């Protein structure tokens, strides 16, 4: 380091040292250290007592900063702050200017000529001479070459410490000539080597040189780094296991051989891009603050008390066992009940990355495990794809719709998934495309499904089922108020000042425009409502703006006048206020007086600005959403919920159905017509329900032997009105049997009674699924009494209290109990 020279620093280096981004003309003091040391270990003794001042002369967009040094300074006081920044007090050094005019220049010219001569014959000579021509002084040459000087830090510092300019010049000159001699000697020595040896030496030296230069070039122009080079670097840095690294290098070699136009180039490129894009680093388990996690879950989702409780337990266990995966959770419930989004909240609570992988409609094993690379258009499977997207090796991965996995001739995706989820096997999960193992053991898997019925048993066994029972109307209201509506308004860019949606309107939307256990449809409706409102708001604002422009013109003159007056008033009251303050100070109540005074000034100031604000604010009346506008704003017809029938008639009984959208009530209608024992079933019924019909017929015949002949003498017609959603499942068994019993006995069942349960040929009522949703549907439809299978009694815990309060729920274990309690059979 000497004055009047250029010092080059990388921008990062500058930022690190100066703790700020470089800007041209930044003033700096450069200190020189006695030895290499970490910044935080430095004390005031770490530095030599003389430094150099300078300024940033250039901030180069290619990433370096040029500092032009100016003069030498004594570091009088060096203070090191606790944050390792340095504070200095400096004074100018004594300079002995003993160089006569022109001497320095003459020395420089001579040195330049000698250097040129010395460098002739070297391959790099030409280039180096180009640089040399850019230097203007020995100082600059010496600084540029100083990294090659065989000098200790002390020796270098001695040059800086020299007050005499003449002596300093001599010392610098000497250092450069010494360097020249050394390089001469080493060239001679090299020449003396045997030719063979020289060749080997040269080759390896060139290679090293090339590597170094390449790296430097890469750093200077990251955008120009070749793909091959990029992959080389990435493979080195990715932290892959040995097998993976071996495979990647093999593919890279093939890519090099193929060149850019080869038939396999694309495939090889994609492969490397994929494997080097994965995170191979093992993440350390983090301590989780349980109350914070609880708060995150609470903030994002309303209700779901049991679900949240269960999740917190899981997190607590993971915390204690320092595990990242935990047991595999399966969230089961109707769409829109928050299964996926709570997965996201779990990731947030755990401070981990979240990724969602949809398995709906997956039929090929390759979708899970990838295609072999020999296959044209081969791709990695969805699991590894998800890992890549997450960018880490331990994301929270939500596997959506595991109940929608199919099986095809292309293998069983379920069994591949089993391998993914099995902690015994998933630390070496091998995707066919990658063809090397990847460790999935730190991934936290959460699966979601609408029902467990179609999930293969072995898969189900691995998971812990957590049920999402659907929301009651009041839950939905709270969710809409607290979460969905604010989100929709934000998404559509409307504010509470612009659109007013009353509680009543939200309830109307829930009751009349949605039919679901979850809130997905509700969210869509609210989005549509806000979108419609947004259009209206911008229309009104447009109109108001035109009006305002006219008004503004007129108001401008008036405002200017008013402002003038108000400013005057402000002036007057300011003096008054100051006076008041003065007086009050005398009266020993300074604080009060001061606040009174500042209030006055404040008022005066307000008065001065008031006319302007009035002109600026264009007032637009908010849109108040009214019930009669809903249909148009939502652009939808109100949904039709089945309600209890108005009159009772033998042969018609109300049942309860579970559908993917939640619960619904259904009616089973039966009728005898003159005929010869045929029976017809109509309505949208699944195969399982058709079987229930057969069971019911046999059962009724055996329970009412004297009426059995009716079935021979008549044709039987059973109809299940379609309603809004197709229904299937065995749980209509009891309803079917009751309807037929009612028909044959001629005794009608009250339409406010509903029932659900499977029946066996012996008349035993067996348990069913989806009880909470069914009971919610019953209470919504106005049912008063519900028969449920005895064995489902435990599920009542899951049913919201407000639903239970509205219903009389009667557990039964046998068909005859139902028939007695509905009045078909006498007790
Ligand atoms: P699922 O995965 O069960 O089909 P989602 O997680 O996709 O349902 O939820 C649908 C939408 O409803 C999301 O916008 C979600 O944030 C919202 N949502 C669902 N349940 C709740 C809840 N309890 N509180 C707040 N928002 C909810």
Boltz pocket constraint, residues with backbone or C-beta under 6 A from the ligand:
constraints:
  - pocket:
      binder: B
      contacts: [[A, 300], [A, 301], [A, 302], [A, 303], [A, 304], [A, 333], [A, 334], [A, 335], [A, 336], [A, 337], [A, 338], [A, 339], [A, 340], [A, 341], [A, 342], [A, 448], [A, 479], [A, 483], [A, 484], [A, 518], [A, 519], [A, 520], [A, 523]]
      max_distance: 6.0
